[in-house]
């Protein structure tokens, strides 16, 4: 982190509400968790009175099986954002340029700026056409947040190859990739993958994630990560969750089904809804969404104001939950529009 850049950096707005009396559709969190998660967490309490094993063998093994890589290439972090910060911190030097997609996760630009680098924004659906040789790093988010787009597999692999040939590090944020059946980029040359356990496994407060890289990049990440970078309970629960392949398969099927229902119902009501491969949809409401957001919030439903994403002026993002949650949202929309 560049000390001279910290003073100019700003916080990034995010979704989620801590109000237990509202239906929170602003954060893209699975409403379910793997069976036995609570028991694993409880069992880890006594172990939490000691420092965790800083090698994290069980967590690394589970993560390796989960994304298809070697355990040695897994670097445990306290969430996906911690993996992103670590990746940018060991790659970007003050004054260097980084390819950053928009509209996309606002923390990419913030972390680049904190490192003293310069985010060079490009439309997310045009990023793979850029020449990466002029940049220290290129960032891709797949599926992209907030649009839900999933890059074509061949196009993304070809871009990864061009980054490797140019000596440019590719940071692939795969926070939502687990909701798809697409293979991870883990293991590709000059590529750092950032993964989160927040979304798919419904555990945002656990703060568990990891980075994946090989060779020199892996060594840099491992050297730079803080000691005990993942709490003991988070490591135990994370390993348990990633081994529950049946839960992952069921979640993918359910989200696909409920997303299709949500999109169809919103479209029937006149909304412009983008195609999505993620557990959320981006909705064009045709005007400043403030009044709609306030009206929904007054009726106990919280949506994500997507105008905080660069390049969006009249959009909301809506999380895919269960049928009951969607029907409640639809009822509120019918009332306020």
VOGU-3710 file (C-alpha; in Angstrom, 3 decimals, decimal comma):
1> xxxxxxxxxx> 0,000/0,000/0,000  1,304/3,429/-0,967  1,095/5,826/2,028  0,851/8,886/-0,216  -2,227/7,467/-1,942  -4,271/6,560/1,118  -5,406/10,096/1,900  -7,072/10,465/-1,497  -8,842/7,080/-1,514  -12,549/6,835/-0,752
11> xxxxxxxxxx> -14,716/4,061/0,630  -16,791/2,078/-1,867  -20,570/1,692/-1,364  -21,904/-1,845/-1,111  -25,213/-3,603/-0,742  -26,605/-5,411/2,325  -28,749/-4,328/5,239  -28,415/-5,328/8,876  -32,103/-4,614/9,536  -33,684/-7,981/10,453
21> xxxxxxxxxx> -37,152/-6,688/9,590  -36,542/-6,162/5,873  -36,154/-8,481/2,897  -32,615/-7,702/1,797  -32,241/-8,189/-1,950  -29,310/-5,776/-2,160  -26,639/-8,366/-1,275  -26,044/-11,442/-3,413  -25,971/-14,060/-0,689  -27,243/-17,627/-0,839
31> xxxxxxxxxx> -30,152/-17,872/1,642  -29,029/-21,403/2,513  -25,838/-22,844/4,011  -24,433/-26,375/3,782  -25,811/-28,904/6,252  -23,767/-29,192/9,414  -22,170/-25,757/9,103  -23,359/-24,617/12,532  -22,003/-27,731/14,217  -18,605/-27,288/12,576
41> xxxxxxxxxx> -18,514/-23,680/13,730  -19,422/-24,669/17,286  -16,761/-27,390/17,329  -14,156/-24,849/16,219  -14,822/-22,582/19,188  -12,434/-24,335/21,565  -9,714/-24,407/18,913  -10,183/-20,657/18,442  -8,613/-20,119/21,857  -5,278/-20,967/20,215
51> xxxxxxxxxx> -3,657/-19,572/17,088  -4,637/-21,513/13,969  -2,133/-23,658/12,105  -0,686/-21,073/9,738  -0,231/-23,729/7,041  -4,015/-24,376/6,896  -3,599/-27,891/5,442  -7,288/-28,869/5,551  -8,486/-25,584/4,108  -5,886/-25,640/1,321
61> xxxxxxxxxx> -6,772/-29,223/0,415  -10,496/-28,486/0,284  -9,948/-25,310/-1,771  -7,689/-27,177/-4,185  -10,346/-29,827/-4,798  -13,001/-27,129/-5,079  -11,341/-25,173/-7,912  -9,086/-27,855/-9,396  -5,547/-26,856/-8,463  -2,734/-28,010/-6,200
71> xxxxxxxxxx> -2,960/-27,286/-2,446  0,390/-25,511/-2,637  -1,053/-22,883/-4,994  -3,820/-21,908/-2,527  -3,199/-18,816/-0,373  -5,811/-18,462/2,426  -7,308/-15,000/2,955  -10,013/-13,409/5,082  -12,494/-13,207/2,207  -12,319/-12,552/-1,514
81> xxxxxxxxxx> -11,610/-8,852/-1,077  -8,554/-9,680/1,020  -7,346/-11,864/-1,859  -7,865/-8,965/-4,277  -5,939/-6,562/-2,037  -3,117/-9,061/-1,649  -2,925/-9,688/-5,406  -2,812/-5,998/-6,286  -0,412/-5,264/-3,447  2,231/-7,703/-4,703
91> xxxxxxxxxx> 1,828/-6,703/-8,359  1,135/-2,985/-8,791  3,764/-0,331/-8,037  3,126/3,409/-7,704  2,581/5,019/-11,093  1,681/1,822/-12,951  -1,487/1,410/-15,005  -4,071/-1,322/-14,472  -6,900/-2,356/-16,805  -10,109/-2,158/-14,761
101> xxxxxxxxxx> -13,580/-3,059/-16,092  -16,713/-0,955/-15,678  -19,397/-1,146/-14,548  -17,922/-3,607/-12,091  -16,885/-4,115/-8,493  -15,723/-0,739/-7,195  -13,030/-2,165/-4,948  -10,732/-2,920/-7,902  -10,103/0,755/-8,612  -9,856/1,580/-4,918
111> xxxxxxxxxx> -7,208/-1,089/-4,299  -5,224/0,000/-7,349  -5,316/3,582/-6,097  -4,275/2,513/-2,590  -1,256/0,828/-4,183  -0,401/4,092/-5,939  -1,436/2,761/-9,342  -3,736/4,248/-11,948  -6,947/2,392/-12,884  -7,583/2,651/-16,612
121> xxxxxxxxxx> -11,277/2,004/-17,068  -12,632/0,075/-20,038  -16,128/-1,275/-20,678  -16,252/-4,755/-19,195  -17,502/-6,268/-22,464  -14,601/-4,690/-24,380  -11,794/-5,471/-21,952  -10,761/-8,751/-23,593  -10,100/-6,855/-26,836  -7,447/-4,632/-25,242
131> xxxxxxxxxx> -3,711/-5,135/-25,597  -2,569/-6,031/-22,054  1,112/-5,325/-22,722  0,852/-1,693/-21,570  -0,423/-2,595/-18,106  1,010/-4,087/-14,931  -2,247/-5,942/-14,356  -5,586/-6,585/-16,018  -8,684/-7,336/-13,929  -11,618/-9,470/-15,015
141> xxxxxxxxxx> -14,740/-10,255/-13,018  -16,579/-13,332/-14,234  -19,518/-13,372/-13,921  -19,326/-9,619/-13,798  -20,842/-7,673/-10,928  -23,344/-5,985/-11,415  -24,196/-7,016/-14,990  -24,079/-10,793/-14,512  -22,175/-11,389/-17,773  -19,985/-14,478/-18,012
151> xxxxxxxxxx> -17,055/-14,100/-20,399  -16,858/-16,632/-23,207  -14,571/-19,473/-22,174  -12,397/-19,418/-25,295  -12,143/-15,622/-25,371  -11,133/-15,475/-21,718  -8,530/-18,222/-22,157  -7,082/-16,423/-25,185  -6,869/-13,160/-23,228  -5,169/-14,985/-20,350
161> xxxxxxxxxx> -2,605/-16,312/-22,814  -1,974/-12,805/-24,183  -1,493/-11,487/-20,651  1,015/-14,230/-19,899  2,922/-13,568/-23,131  3,075/-9,853/-22,309  4,193/-10,424/-18,730  0,992/-8,797/-17,448  -0,626/-10,283/-14,362  -4,265/-11,251/-14,849
171> xxxxxxxxxx> -6,416/-10,933/-11,732  -9,550/-13,038/-12,153  -12,244/-12,325/-9,593  -14,325/-15,505/-9,494  -16,509/-14,563/-6,538  -19,653/-15,702/-8,391  -18,158/-18,395/-10,611  -19,257/-21,133/-8,215  -22,853/-20,442/-9,237  -21,940/-21,678/-12,732
181> xxxxxxxxxx> -20,419/-24,897/-14,043  -17,535/-23,011/-15,676  -13,972/-24,097/-14,850  -11,744/-21,756/-12,887  -8,730/-20,013/-14,414  -6,704/-21,346/-11,486  -3,386/-22,724/-12,642  -2,909/-20,507/-15,693  0,439/-18,743/-16,104  0,675/-15,181/-14,730
191> xxxxxxxxxx> -2,856/-15,437/-13,370  -4,070/-14,815/-9,820  -7,545/-16,099/-9,043  -9,508/-14,563/-6,166  -12,281/-16,674/-4,647  -14,846/-15,884/-1,965  -16,893/-18,235/0,198  -19,311/-15,431/1,058  -21,824/-15,706/-1,743  -22,231/-19,347/-2,693
201> xxxxxxxxxx> -22,168/-20,703/0,842  -24,215/-17,921/2,458  -21,535/-16,905/4,966  -20,704/-13,205/4,471  -19,747/-12,602/8,091  -17,313/-15,513/8,191  -14,750/-13,684/6,013  -13,211/-16,687/4,295  -11,650/-16,840/0,854  -8,412/-17,551/-0,942
211> xxxxxxxxxx> -6,156/-16,661/-3,843  -4,672/-19,137/-6,295  -1,448/-18,641/-8,224  1,664/-20,507/-9,276  5,391/-19,954/-9,423  6,779/-16,555/-8,481  3,313/-15,037/-8,046  2,343/-17,693/-5,550  5,559/-17,097/-3,634  4,886/-13,359/-3,482
221> xxxxxxxxxx> 1,338/-13,889/-2,230  2,429/-16,393/0,389  5,225/-14,146/1,628  3,021/-11,052/1,802  -0,069/-12,559/3,394  -0,368/-11,813/7,123  0,385/-14,596/9,573  -2,836/-16,375/10,607  -4,568/-14,766/7,631  -7,674/-16,857/8,206
231> xxxxxxxxxx> -9,357/-17,434/11,549  -9,591/-20,992/12,836  -13,421/-21,222/12,721  -13,456/-19,667/9,246  -10,921/-22,220/8,020  -12,885/-25,134/9,499  -16,255/-23,986/8,177  -14,783/-23,045/4,805  -13,227/-26,482/4,342  -16,508/-28,140/5,332
241> xxxxxxxxxx> -18,529/-26,008/2,899  -16,235/-26,507/-0,089  -16,396/-30,284/0,326  -20,199/-30,298/0,090  -20,459/-30,852/-3,652  -24,141/-31,789/-3,428  -24,903/-28,385/-1,917  -23,096/-26,647/-4,780  -24,990/-28,630/-7,424  -28,349/-27,978/-5,751
251> xxxxxxxxxx> -27,587/-24,275/-5,390  -26,728/-23,925/-9,077  -29,975/-25,593/-10,129  -32,097/-23,563/-7,735  -30,508/-20,226/-8,631  -30,881/-20,922/-12,354  -34,563/-21,776/-11,885  -35,374/-18,835/-9,612  -33,383/-16,378/-11,734  -35,399/-17,351/-14,802
261> xxxxxxxxxx> -38,632/-16,836/-12,865  -37,496/-13,449/-11,546  -36,400/-12,248/-14,994  -39,627/-13,376/-16,644  -41,838/-11,710/-14,042  -39,884/-8,450/-14,139  -39,953/-8,435/-17,943  -43,713/-8,981/-17,930  -43,977/-5,859/-15,769  -42,139/-3,779/-18,343
271> xxxxxxxxxx> -38,654/-3,758/-16,843  -35,555/-4,117/-19,015  -33,662/-7,011/-17,410  -30,216/-8,085/-18,558  -29,298/-11,710/-19,086  -27,331/-12,967/-16,104  -25,291/-16,014/-15,133  -24,953/-14,750/-11,567  -27,218/-14,868/-8,479  -28,556/-11,406/-9,314
281> xxxxxxxxxx> -30,051/-9,442/-12,198  -29,386/-5,898/-13,350  -32,596/-3,990/-14,075  -33,015/-0,790/-16,090  -35,867/1,178/-14,526  -35,888/4,031/-17,055  -35,201/6,871/-14,628  -33,353/7,752/-11,456  -34,196/4,793/-9,213  -34,224/6,759/-5,942
291> xxxxxxxxxx> -38,012/6,965/-5,663  -38,411/3,276/-6,474  -35,727/2,282/-3,981  -37,315/4,416/-1,265  -40,803/3,103/-1,967  -39,613/-0,491/-1,784  -37,615/0,209/1,376  -40,693/1,747/3,021  -42,472/-1,542/2,349  -39,697/-3,677/3,772
301> xxxxxxxxxx> -37,776/-4,661/0,628  -34,215/-3,418/0,020  -32,758/-3,356/-3,499  -29,249/-2,352/-4,562  -28,850/1,125/-5,973  -26,730/0,302/-9,029  -26,131/3,953/-9,913  -23,141/3,761/-7,575  -21,446/1,623/-10,241  -19,503/3,603/-12,844
311> xxxxxxxxxx> -21,511/4,094/-16,030  -24,982/3,261/-14,673  -27,585/5,976/-14,144  -30,986/4,270/-13,985  -30,438/0,743/-12,701  -31,056/-1,429/-9,680  -29,552/-4,805/-8,918  -31,790/-7,494/-7,455  -30,520/-10,647/-5,752  -31,957/-14,038/-6,652
321> xxxxxxxxxx> -33,347/-15,696/-3,545  -36,213/-18,185/-3,146  -39,705/-18,069/-4,674  -41,250/-16,590/-1,547  -38,806/-13,676/-1,569  -39,337/-13,018/-5,269  -43,113/-13,075/-4,937  -42,913/-10,615/-2,067  -40,784/-8,303/-4,207  -43,190/-8,581/-7,119
331> xxxxxxx> -46,107/-7,745/-4,860  -44,317/-4,611/-3,659  -43,441/-3,582/-7,230  -47,064/-4,012/-8,282  -48,042/-1,727/-5,447  -45,542/1,064/-6,018  -45,589/1,263/-9,849
//
